[in-house]
């Protein structure tokens, strides 16, 4: 099962072999044996690509579900053996682990036999931990438009700010409007986050249709802030950045007409994790957090 599911994820025999610490020949052998047992090809192979056949896609879905059930059963058995109620693994990005502290504390007060583990995820791969079952739920910035994920209650609502060089003429302004981005260059976040996040944070055009220039590219949030501090770019960011990244060479200006940003609890749709549902209930009952204003 592991060989098939890993190859279905990677669609590359070499990377599959590397992940599983096997030879490519062994991976091919296992796949051929499985195909003979089923009586149908599971993968379409060419000299350049590997793709799932319809039969392979169906098998992947069924085996993924079976694997999830198996892991959940093992975790419950381990929790029972320890005499505890289990562990809830909550993923977060950047500083959001601090922003959700009141929710974590309330959940612990209601479920004192449940442990909560906070797991940081990379902004460049925010959905990876969910799909790899490394976390049970993830705090993610909306929108999330993935068909296999359920978007739960909103955890945090906050404004948006524009990070500008502290020595620039913009730094003396009390606030800015989206339209003013048309006169400046913003950091290119194309490799930093999913495309629909990048477009919602840094639109390609202003409301009046002016082109928003992009570049240079930033691969991490710290690179974005370094580019701003160096005077090369300005960059729209979320309000909580003002609390956690108060650098002396950066000034944060509220964006007056920016829609509020929301972060929500997200989990795999096919999972039936009661701990996630219990945490979601706590979020629904409490008022969503709001980041402090600058």
Order of alpha helices (4+ residues) and beta strands (2+ residues): alpha-alpha-alpha-beta-beta-alpha-beta-alpha-alpha-beta-alpha-beta-beta-beta-beta-beta-alpha-beta-alpha-beta-alpha-beta-beta-alpha-beta
